[in-house]
């Protein structure tokens, strides 16, 4: 058996994204539980300063800044390491940007070229253009093992024609451990929230996808050369979206006396949250909690102390599940659809593209505020099931590394 390998964790690291942060920290724990605390781990990132907010570098854990045009840097990192783990949940999709998908597929291709073992670790599949479906079929098939976090994701990869071995487990964030000191963070941060809090975790669907271009308006810049998709129609759509959310928040405040927590699971959600708050009639009843300010442990504990969650963010649903917080999803892609299908909560998934989206949302909000226990059994059973499934991740990784010839802990 060979000594402990150098492990490269390629993902959406350092974007002030709660879900990615929770996943990364949980995956590092998985790797260390298998290889020991002295396992050599490298985390590449486009946003070094953000990543250092929650990841402490030491002699065994390295942060590797990479260029925005990432091909050479990723190739070099894969070559230097022994094992590649793709750790971004939204791995095989172009909903957010094709650039991320290409980064993960390029890393896979490099690992295949250099004969380095590679595993996609509890990932998902979503919308793909015809060209990207072809790329995924060709390049993802070079992965040694793909773990998907839903059955529907596994089925979609097979439908695309991916021939790599595929297992179904669950999202790594289900094992994310919060800090005890953060347990009462909602009450500490918002002492006036005695009447109960409804959390809204919206996404501005009109920003995406991020596209690559040599120049553009500064206000649309994500990180050069990546710009948010903006046009007159998209800007109008964003304004209408914030107005609709504000109207629903007003109704919750007026009808039920609940406070509103606007939860930004990623920093890019902040402009929409501020726009929503600016349109609410009683802004003193509203507080914004952003991943730019609050870490994954704090955001998770905020989610777990809500009376009700209405989310467009997948990981808000995942991280709140342990506390059996009643939830409704306003979804626009396959991630929440697959998750809610597994929970048996399809009736509480509202399709953003539906003409009845806001009326149906009102109906479901009323139902769950009046009778919050109605989902309890499904939430409880769903969490137990996902916890059992997520426990397979480190066991599969242990077997994978052992078969690849590396020393592992028993």
Phi, psi and omega per residue, in radians:
X1 nan 2.497 3.133
X2 -1.488 2.782 3.089
X3 -1.127 3.049 -3.098
X4 -0.986 2.312 -3.108
X5 -1.357 2.799 2.957
X6 -1.531 2.124 -2.983
X7 -1.901 2.262 3.112
X8 -1.834 2.153 -3.134
X9 -1.846 1.692 -3.088
X10 -1.641 2.116 -3.128
X11 -2.883 -2.866 -3.115
X12 -1.577 1.122 -2.954
X13 -1.614 2.317 3.046
X14 1.541 0.342 -3.101
X15 -1.701 0.227 -3.018
X16 0.911 0.859 3.126
X17 -2.010 2.037 -3.037
X18 -1.009 -0.789 -3.108
X19 -1.101 -0.793 3.133
X20 -1.131 -0.648 3.109
X21 -1.120 -0.828 -3.133
X22 -1.094 -0.752 3.120
X23 -1.077 -0.860 -3.077
X24 -1.027 -0.826 -3.118
X25 -1.121 -0.659 3.115
X26 -1.197 -0.673 -3.128
X27 -1.213 -0.656 3.060
X28 -1.048 -0.709 3.084
X29 -1.090 -0.725 3.108
X30 -1.043 -0.840 -3.103
X31 -1.085 -0.751 -3.132
X32 -1.200 -0.583 3.110
X33 -1.156 -0.435 -3.107
X34 -1.628 -0.723 -3.024
X35 -1.849 -0.157 -3.115
X36 1.689 2.822 -3.070
X37 -1.153 -0.262 -3.124
X38 -1.711 0.230 3.052
X39 -1.088 2.415 -3.111
X40 -1.530 1.999 -3.052
X41 -2.145 2.364 3.075
X42 -2.142 2.355 3.138
X43 -2.082 1.870 3.085
X44 -1.349 2.650 -3.110
X45 -2.731 2.599 2.971
X46 -1.528 -0.245 -3.036
X47 -2.273 1.337 -3.030
X48 -1.031 -0.795 -3.085
X49 -1.069 -0.758 3.125
X50 -1.116 -0.740 -3.111
X51 -1.098 -0.648 -3.125
X52 -1.205 -0.223 3.071
X53 -1.086 -0.588 -3.041
X54 -2.245 -0.038 3.127
X55 -2.119 2.099 -3.095
X56 -1.671 2.053 -3.130
X57 -1.339 2.469 3.033
X58 -2.571 -2.914 -3.061
X59 -1.194 -0.304 -3.125
X60 -1.888 -0.206 -3.127
X61 -2.200 2.026 -3.067
X62 -2.024 2.460 3.016
X63 -1.771 2.256 -3.075
X64 -2.095 1.780 3.065
X65 -1.108 2.417 3.083
X66 -2.201 2.744 -3.121
X67 -1.295 2.729 3.124
X68 -1.056 -0.662 2.978
X69 -1.639 1.740 -2.705
X70 -1.663 -0.078 -2.908
X71 -1.020 -0.833 -3.122
X72 -1.174 -0.740 -3.125
X73 -1.115 -0.782 3.136
X74 -1.122 -0.734 3.121
X75 -1.027 -0.788 -3.139
X76 -1.111 -0.723 -3.131
X77 -1.169 -0.757 3.115
X78 -1.067 -0.729 -3.137
X79 -1.091 -0.632 -3.095
X80 -1.334 -0.337 -3.046
X81 -1.843 2.949 -3.071
X82 -1.755 -0.497 -3.081
X83 -2.426 2.412 3.076
X84 -1.921 2.239 2.967
X85 -2.029 2.166 2.976
X86 -1.495 2.035 -2.952
X87 -1.989 0.070 3.099
X88 -1.484 2.229 -3.129
X89 -1.053 -0.783 -3.138
X90 -1.472 1.045 -2.964
X91 -1.327 -0.978 -3.034
X92 -1.780 1.230 3.089
X93 -2.775 2.712 3.093
X94 -2.068 0.341 3.120
X95 -0.972 -0.778 -3.064
X96 -1.513 -0.797 3.078
X97 -3.029 2.508 3.057
X98 -1.183 -0.439 -3.064
X99 -1.055 -0.732 3.123
X100 -1.123 -0.793 3.106
X101 -0.988 -0.808 -3.123
X102 -1.104 -0.617 3.117
X103 -1.086 -0.772 -3.118
X104 -1.213 -0.700 3.122
X105 -1.201 -0.625 3.096
X106 -1.145 -0.743 3.097
X107 -1.055 -0.734 3.105
X108 -1.077 -0.783 3.140
X109 -1.079 -0.728 3.139
X110 -1.126 -0.749 3.120
X111 -1.054 -0.724 3.125
X112 -1.112 -0.753 -3.138
X113 -1.094 -0.751 -3.095
X114 -1.539 0.089 3.138
X115 1.012 0.752 3.069
X116 -1.797 2.338 3.120
X117 -1.069 2.460 -3.142
X118 -2.392 2.514 3.132
X119 -2.477 2.292 3.003
X120 -1.548 2.105 -2.845
X121 -1.832 1.669 3.094
X122 1.037 1.147 -3.020
X123 -1.997 3.063 -3.080
X124 -2.211 2.935 3.121
X125 -2.243 2.414 -3.131
X126 -2.449 -2.651 -3.125
X127 -1.047 2.397 3.067
X128 -2.463 2.357 3.020
X129 -1.166 2.928 3.133
X130 -1.013 -0.762 3.127
X131 -1.109 -0.759 -3.111
X132 -1.232 -0.541 3.039
X133 -1.092 -0.730 3.098
X134 -1.102 -0.746 3.118
X135 -1.097 -0.779 3.140
X136 -1.077 -0.776 3.118
X137 -1.005 -0.766 -3.069
X138 -1.304 -0.816 -2.982
X139 -1.574 -0.696 3.135
X140 -1.138 -0.439 3.098
X141 -1.143 -0.278 3.120
X142 -1.493 -0.059 3.096
X143 -1.282 2.475 3.137
X144 -1.268 -0.560 3.121
X145 -2.763 2.368 3.064
X146 -2.061 2.164 2.993
X147 -1.807 2.141 3.062
X148 -1.784 2.711 -3.088
X149 -1.636 -0.082 3.030
X150 -2.458 2.703 3.087
X151 -1.117 -0.657 -3.118
X152 -1.126 -0.585 3.102
X153 -1.162 -0.726 3.108
X154 -1.088 -0.755 3.132
X155 -1.095 -0.679 -3.135
X156 -1.172 -0.707 3.101
X157 -1.065 -0.726 3.124
X158 -1.150 -0.654 3.122
X159 -1.131 -0.662 3.105
X160 -1.130 -0.522 -3.136
X161 1.938 0.245 3.111
X162 -1.187 2.264 -3.061
X163 -1.822 -0.017 3.095
X164 -1.130 2.665 3.044
X165 -1.051 2.393 -3.086
X166 -2.266 2.259 2.999
X167 -2.114 2.716 3.109
X168 -1.926 2.180 3.074
X169 -2.221 -2.135 3.111
X170 -2.738 2.914 -3.062
X171 -1.133 2.415 -3.094
X172 -1.092 -0.414 -3.102
X173 -1.152 -0.269 3.099
X174 -1.148 -0.354 3.110
X175 -1.789 0.147 -3.126
X176 -1.111 2.291 -3.104
X177 -1.783 2.165 3.099
X178 -1.524 2.841 3.097
X179 -1.480 2.421 -3.141
X180 -1.021 -0.627 -3.098
X181 -1.149 -0.286 -3.110
X182 -1.662 0.032 -3.005
X183 -0.995 -0.706 -3.093
X184 -1.874 0.541 -3.049
X185 -1.083 -0.586 -3.137
X186 -1.123 -0.832 -3.131
X187 -1.176 -0.685 3.133
X188 -1.156 -0.689 -3.109
X189 -1.379 -0.372 -3.035
X190 -2.514 1.277 -3.067
X191 -1.040 -0.394 -3.083
X192 -1.469 0.067 -3.022
X193 -1.533 0.758 -3.060
X194 -1.273 -0.396 -3.073
X195 -1.449 0.051 -3.116
X196 1.699 2.702 -3.018
X197 -2.257 2.280 2.960
X198 -1.781 2.224 -3.131
X199 -1.697 2.338 3.026
X200 -2.028 2.173 3.125
X201 -2.116 1.362 -3.043
X202 -1.524 2.842 3.009
X203 -2.170 2.448 2.991
X204 -1.456 1.638 -3.085
X205 -1.052 -0.364 -3.044
X206 -1.470 -0.018 3.064
X207 -1.471 -0.409 -2.926
X208 -1.821 2.675 0.058
X209 -1.453 2.794 2.950
X210 -1.300 2.349 -3.090
X211 -2.103 2.679 3.108
X212 -1.565 2.240 3.029
X213 -2.706 2.693 -3.050
X214 -1.218 -0.465 3.116
X215 -2.683 2.934 3.131
X216 3.089 -3.090 -3.139
X217 -1.193 2.438 -3.077
X218 -1.045 -0.659 -3.099
X219 -1.200 -0.265 3.130
X220 -1.757 0.049 -3.084
X221 -1.343 2.195 2.997
X222 -1.528 -1.085 3.006
X223 -2.836 2.128 -3.028
X224 -0.919 2.353 0.096
X225 -1.728 0.668 -3.078
X226 -1.859 2.216 -3.112
X227 -2.210 2.502 3.026
X228 -1.157 2.594 3.099
X229 -1.317 2.007 -3.132
X230 -2.359 2.537 3.081
X231 -2.788 3.039 3.108
X232 -1.031 -0.748 -3.134
X233 -1.169 -0.698 3.140
X234 -1.177 -0.717 3.111
X235 -1.110 -0.713 3.072
X236 -1.087 -0.737 3.116
X237 -1.078 -0.712 3.112
X238 -1.082 -0.740 -3.141
X239 -1.141 -0.733 3.121
X240 -1.154 -0.655 3.122
X241 -1.104 -0.796 3.139
X242 -1.135 -0.631 3.100
X243 -1.117 -0.767 3.134
X244 -1.089 -0.770 3.101
X245 -1.101 -0.702 3.129
X246 -1.098 -0.721 3.129
X247 -1.111 -0.696 3.110
X248 -1.194 -0.650 3.090
X249 -1.142 -0.760 3.087
X250 -0.982 -0.763 -3.105
X251 -1.112 -0.728 3.122
X252 -1.124 -0.739 3.127
X253 -1.118 -0.853 -3.050
X254 -1.243 -0.675 -3.052
X255 -1.469 -0.597 -3.014
X256 -2.110 -0.124 3.124
X257 1.218 0.339 -3.120
X258 -1.467 2.582 2.984
X259 -1.390 2.771 -3.120
X260 -2.073 2.095 3.008
X261 -1.733 2.032 3.039
X262 -1.567 1.913 -2.978
X263 -1.814 2.018 3.128
X264 -1.659 1.718 -3.120
X265 -1.221 -0.316 3.007
X266 -2.408 2.596 -3.083
X267 -0.974 -0.572 -3.101
X268 -1.184 -0.187 3.089
X269 -1.387 -0.184 -3.037
X270 -1.078 -0.819 -3.136
X271 -0.987 -0.709 3.099
X272 -1.135 -0.750 3.135
X273 -1.067 -0.747 3.124
X274 -1.152 -0.653 3.108
X275 -1.139 -0.726 3.104
X276 -1.074 -0.863 -3.120
X277 -1.053 -0.654 -3.133
X278 -1.153 -0.330 -3.124
X279 -1.754 -0.131 -3.110
X280 -1.378 2.402 -3.056
X281 -1.161 -0.532 -3.116
X282 -2.125 1.292 -3.052
X283 -1.079 -0.365 3.105
X284 -1.189 -0.254 3.114
X285 -1.605 0.129 -3.014
X286 -2.225 2.452 3.046
X287 -2.427 2.432 3.111
X288 -1.678 2.266 3.059
X289 -2.067 1.954 -3.041
X290 -1.966 2.521 3.085
X291 -1.144 -0.233 3.033
X292 -1.210 -0.515 -3.091
X293 -1.848 -0.621 -3.073
X294 -1.905 2.339 -3.138
X295 -1.393 3.120 -3.043
X296 -1.096 -0.651 3.101
X297 -1.089 -0.770 -3.123
X298 -1.192 -0.808 3.115
X299 -1.059 -0.733 3.137
X300 -1.050 -0.766 3.133
X301 -1.212 -0.531 3.013
X302 -1.110 -0.813 3.133
X303 -1.032 -0.653 -3.050
X304 -1.428 0.017 3.100
X305 -2.064 0.303 3.099
X306 -1.471 2.787 2.963
X307 -1.455 -0.536 -3.108
X308 -2.776 2.483 3.078
X309 -2.060 2.274 2.976
X310 -2.064 2.017 -2.954
X311 -2.313 2.537 2.900
X312 -1.894 -0.006 -3.137
X313 -1.794 2.172 -3.124
X314 -0.958 -0.853 -3.018
X315 -1.287 -0.306 2.995
X316 -1.124 -0.732 3.079
X317 -1.132 -0.752 -3.125
X318 -1.117 -0.884 -3.018
X319 -1.280 -0.356 3.103
X320 -1.532 -0.214 -2.946
X321 -1.120 -0.640 -3.117
X322 -0.985 -0.611 -3.120
X323 -1.549 0.062 3.108
X324 0.956 0.753 3.095
X325 -1.307 2.176 3.084
X326 -0.963 2.430 -3.066
X327 -2.528 2.644 3.066
X328 -2.282 2.459 3.112
X329 -1.976 2.341 2.926
X330 -1.841 1.684 -2.941
X331 -1.798 2.732 3.101
X332 -2.370 0.005 3.131
X333 -2.532 -3.007 -2.989
X334 -1.366 -0.322 -3.006
X335 -1.119 -0.938 3.119
X336 -1.186 -0.568 3.123
X337 -1.087 -0.787 3.122
X338 -1.154 -0.730 -3.120
X339 -1.134 -0.848 -3.130
X340 -1.189 -0.547 3.060
X341 -1.084 -0.729 3.127
X342 -1.218 -0.545 3.114
X343 -1.382 -0.254 -3.039
X344 1.326 0.483 -3.112
X345 -1.947 0.538 -3.104
X346 -0.969 -0.567 -3.131
X347 -1.200 -0.263 -3.117
X348 -1.841 0.186 3.025
X349 -1.765 2.006 -3.120
X350 -1.778 2.130 -3.134
X351 -1.310 2.094 -3.106
X352 -1.030 -0.505 -3.098
X353 -1.407 -0.139 -3.129
X354 -1.280 2.516 3.099
X355 -1.212 -0.301 -3.109
X356 -1.773 0.231 -3.003
X357 -0.942 -0.823 -3.019
X358 -1.368 -0.581 3.058
X359 -1.169 -0.746 3.133
X360 -1.160 -0.639 3.109
X361 -1.077 -0.787 3.096
X362 -0.994 -0.784 -3.117
X363 -1.049 -0.778 -3.106
X364 -1.263 -0.627 3.072
X365 -1.069 -0.836 3.114
X366 -1.008 -0.790 -3.099
X367 -1.040 -0.774 -3.038
X368 -1.443 -0.495 3.061
X369 -1.239 -0.697 3.128
X370 -1.248 -0.697 -3.081
X371 -2.330 1.307 -3.081
X372 -1.167 -0.270 -3.107
X373 -1.374 -0.196 -2.995
X374 -1.092 -0.491 3.134
X375 -1.674 -0.150 -2.881
X376 -0.936 -0.820 -3.072
X377 -1.120 -0.728 3.141
X378 -1.192 -0.666 3.106
X379 -1.159 -0.747 3.133
X380 -1.098 -0.884 -3.130
X381 -1.141 -0.639 3.129
X382 -1.122 -0.706 3.131
X383 -1.159 -0.771 3.131
X384 -1.050 -0.783 -3.140
X385 -1.080 -0.800 -3.115
X386 -1.204 -0.591 3.105
X387 -1.149 -0.689 3.084
X388 -1.125 -0.727 -3.111
X389 -1.230 -0.689 -3.099
X390 -1.190 -0.432 3.117
X391 -1.154 -0.290 3.102
X392 -1.295 -0.418 -3.059
X393 -0.973 -0.970 -3.121
X394 -1.151 -0.533 3.117
X395 -1.175 -0.745 3.104
X396 -1.147 -0.727 3.121
X397 -1.111 -0.717 3.112
X398 -1.032 -0.834 3.134
X399 -1.125 -0.677 3.131
X400 -1.071 -0.814 -3.122
X401 -1.195 -0.673 3.140
X402 -1.122 -0.744 3.115
X403 -1.175 -0.420 3.110
X404 -1.435 -0.016 3.028
X405 1.706 0.248 -3.088
X406 -1.784 2.597 3.049
X407 -1.204 2.268 3.106
X408 -2.277 2.783 3.051
X409 -1.349 2.545 3.095
X410 -1.417 nan nan
